[in-house]
Amino acid sequence: MFEQYNPSEQNAVQEDISQLQSQAKSGANWFYWIAGASVVNTVIFLFGGDLNFMLGLGVVQAINGVAILIEGQTDSFTATKVGAFLINLLISAAFLIVGYFAGKGMTWIFTIGIILYVLDGVIFLLFGDWLSIGFHAFALFFIVRGLMAANKLEKIPPPMNAQ
């Protein structure tokens, strides 16, 4: 099919494919940033800090909040804090896995990641954290663009869209 195009058309098509691949990869990479910010938020919590990155997950902050309610605010490691840390690591790992497979162009996992991140945004909505909601919307914009690019790449015959 690629042979049907003249050289200038082949270059234009290849440029379009390259741009779609870059956009899909960029969208998938947001899941890595989300997971990373969530791990950093959890480590800060574990050491008694109260700083949070907006890009991080609301569910991680909710789990940290529950741990504080159970144990009270302490600066020491407690079983509850360590338990919350481990749960948060598992949740962050799930987002890393989503990022990995979305980066491979698997649109179904992109969709699952988007659904999970939207649901996570609802947590911030419940608490009226508008800045975090805005950042979730910002990240979702780029993640959805990545999904749309991955969807377009799926429709291109494999010899043309080979990475």
Order of alpha helices (4+ residues) and beta strands (2+ residues): alpha-alpha-alpha-alpha-alpha-alpha
